[in-house]
Amino acid sequence: MRIIVTGGAGFIGSHIVDTYLAAGHEVLVLDSLWEHGGGRRANVPERASFVHMDVRDDGVGRIFAEFKPEVVSHHAAQHSVAISSRDPIYDAQVNVVGMLNVLESAVKNGCRKVIFASSGATFGNPETLPITDDTPQRPTSPYGITKMVTEHYLRFYQAEKGLDFTALRYGNVYGPRQDPNGEAGVISIFIGKFLQREGVRIDWDGEQTRDYVYAGDVARVNVAALDRGSGGCYVIGTGVKTSVNAIYRALVEISGFEAPVTHAPRRPGDARDAQFDASRARKELGWSASTTLIDGMRATYEYFKAL
Ligand SMILES: NC(=O)c1ccc[n+]([C@@H]2O[C@H](COP(=O)([O-])OP(=O)(O)OC[C@H]3O[C@@H](n4cnc5c(N)ncnc54)[C@H](O)[C@@H]3O)[C@@H](O)[C@H]2O)c1
């Protein structure tokens, strides 16, 4: 199958590219290598084609016309909650208008399906946990709003223009290649500090929890979605909630280094807990997370250590 992966030079996208290539697909990566994102040219393997282009560019249609993909996996995004709050116009330009440019290019060139990287951020701070696919979406950031809006556009394009879709609402994805200098991704940030033998900062009381899902598992669900999950939106997580303190303790165990800890107040808008019930993905996509947190953290630690 011929597949375009937008954002394929980034953290999650590059794992998807690797997995598609391993399954025998032909892949083209379209990525702007945005300065505040995790995209690196070196993340794109030789066997994939690479086009350095912004998803908002008029040239996107030409790339679709030339490559003629059957599926587009849309992972390019302005992915920062903080930037979206500071600059909601930029966030919407990339995450909504850029996405529409991709969808229009897909429709005009006979592409069958789009797989979309949605987010748990579309749910905001839900009243009850775990989050399921029936939990009301009440996003609390412009980033969460644009991701939710995009799901609505996908429904429109399927109903009116015949473009099939599957939207994957990821929890906190972690793994090799995640930017350790980013603002999010506590596991890679902490690993960076542990390897430099530096201290880490724990906000709030450290007992806030997230559902951490390994990038390799996320790549596998993107394979399942190539021909399953038509018109569906799926929560993608492990069902396990883990505190920042537990992440810290696991890294002490993995590295043998007791990093000094400083404490800071709760960051504005930080949710207390997150946990995702992925039973619909299990039933309809045949997917469930198979990597335990300790195994995934060990693999991530070894990856960064070897750099
Ligand atoms: N990391 C997570 O935990 C998480 C959770 C939920 C959803 N997501 C979504 O998954 C996708 C991948 O996120 P990631 O964590 O791998 O981030 P990332 O920054 O590593 O990857 C995003 C990629 O998109 C590219 N990009 C950004 N703006 C672009 C533009 N205008 N045109 C073309 N390319 C552009 C970047 O260069 C980068 O390579 C994003 O859509 C993000 O919103 C991530």
The ligand as an SDF file (V2000), in Angstrom:
LIG
                    3D

 44 48  0  0  0  0  0  0  0  0999 V2000
    3.0760   12.7200   22.2330 N   0  0  0  0  0  0  0  0  0  0  0  0
    1.8620   12.4880   22.7340 C   0  0  0  0  0  0  0  0  0  0  0  0
    1.7490   12.0170   23.8690 O   0  0  0  0  0  0  0  0  0  0  0  0
    0.6180   12.7660   21.9130 C   0  0  0  0  0  0  0  0  0  0  0  0
   -0.6260   12.5500   22.5100 C   0  0  0  0  0  0  0  0  0  0  0  0
   -1.7810   12.7850   21.7750 C   0  0  0  0  0  0  0  0  0  0  0  0
   -1.6920   13.1840   20.4430 C   0  0  0  0  0  0  0  0  0  0  0  0
   -0.4800   13.4090   19.8830 N   0  0  0  0  0  0  0  0  0  0  0  0
   -0.4350   13.8290   18.4640 C   0  0  0  0  0  0  0  0  0  0  0  0
    0.3980   12.9410   17.7420 O   0  0  0  0  0  0  0  0  0  0  0  0
    1.0380   13.6380   16.6680 C   0  0  0  0  0  0  0  0  0  0  0  0
    2.5430   13.4560   16.7470 C   0  0  0  0  0  0  0  0  0  0  0  0
    3.0130   14.0550   17.9700 O   0  0  0  0  0  0  0  0  0  0  0  0
    4.4980   13.8720   18.5050 P   0  0  0  0  0  0  0  0  0  0  0  0
    4.4310   13.8010   19.9810 O   0  0  0  0  0  0  0  0  0  0  0  0
    5.1650   12.7890   17.7460 O   0  0  0  0  0  0  0  0  0  0  0  0
    5.1290   15.3000   18.1570 O   0  0  0  0  0  0  0  0  0  0  0  0
    6.3480   15.6750   17.2130 P   0  0  0  0  0  0  0  0  0  0  0  0
    6.5450   17.1620   17.3070 O   0  0  0  0  0  0  0  0  0  0  0  0
    7.5250   14.8160   17.4810 O   0  0  0  0  0  0  0  0  0  0  0  0
    5.7800   15.3230   15.7590 O   0  0  0  0  0  0  0  0  0  0  0  0
    4.9910   16.2280   15.0250 C   0  0  0  0  0  0  0  0  0  0  0  0
    5.6270   16.3980   13.6550 C   0  0  0  0  0  0  0  0  0  0  0  0
    4.8280   17.3180   12.9050 O   0  0  0  0  0  0  0  0  0  0  0  0
    5.6960   18.1840   12.2020 C   0  0  0  0  0  0  0  0  0  0  0  0
    4.9920   19.4460   11.9350 N   0  0  0  0  0  0  0  0  0  0  0  0
    4.6320   20.4000   12.8280 C   0  0  0  0  0  0  0  0  0  0  0  0
    4.0220   21.4200   12.1940 N   0  0  0  0  0  0  0  0  0  0  0  0
    3.9860   21.0730   10.8770 C   0  0  0  0  0  0  0  0  0  0  0  0
    3.4710   21.7260    9.7230 C   0  0  0  0  0  0  0  0  0  0  0  0
    2.8760   22.9210    9.7930 N   0  0  0  0  0  0  0  0  0  0  0  0
    3.6000   21.0940    8.5250 N   0  0  0  0  0  0  0  0  0  0  0  0
    4.2160   19.8900    8.4350 C   0  0  0  0  0  0  0  0  0  0  0  0
    4.7350   19.2440    9.4930 N   0  0  0  0  0  0  0  0  0  0  0  0
    4.6090   19.8250   10.7040 C   0  0  0  0  0  0  0  0  0  0  0  0
    6.8840   18.3820   13.1130 C   0  0  0  0  0  0  0  0  0  0  0  0
    8.0350   18.7980   12.3890 O   0  0  0  0  0  0  0  0  0  0  0  0
    7.0320   16.9940   13.7140 C   0  0  0  0  0  0  0  0  0  0  0  0
    7.9070   16.1840   12.9620 O   0  0  0  0  0  0  0  0  0  0  0  0
    0.5750   15.0900   16.7790 C   0  0  0  0  0  0  0  0  0  0  0  0
   -0.5360   15.2710   15.9190 O   0  0  0  0  0  0  0  0  0  0  0  0
    0.1450   15.2180   18.2310 C   0  0  0  0  0  0  0  0  0  0  0  0
   -0.7990   16.2430   18.4070 O   0  0  0  0  0  0  0  0  0  0  0  0
    0.6870   13.2150   20.5870 C   0  0  0  0  0  0  0  0  0  0  0  0
  1  2  1  0
  2  3  2  0
  2  4  1  0
  4  5  1  0
  4 44  2  0
  5  6  2  0
  6  7  1  0
  7  8  2  0
  8  9  1  0
  8 44  1  0
  9 10  1  0
  9 42  1  0
 10 11  1  0
 11 12  1  0
 11 40  1  0
 12 13  1  0
 13 14  1  0
 14 15  2  0
 14 16  1  0
 14 17  1  0
 17 18  1  0
 18 19  2  0
 18 20  1  0
 18 21  1  0
 21 22  1  0
 22 23  1  0
 23 24  1  0
 23 38  1  0
 24 25  1  0
 25 26  1  0
 25 36  1  0
 26 27  1  0
 26 35  1  0
 27 28  2  0
 28 29  1  0
 29 30  1  0
 29 35  2  0
 30 31  1  0
 30 32  2  0
 32 33  1  0
 33 34  2  0
 34 35  1  0
 36 37  1  0
 36 38  1  0
 38 39  1  0
 40 41  1  0
 40 42  1  0
 42 43  1  0
M  CHG  2   8   1  16  -1
M  END
$$$$
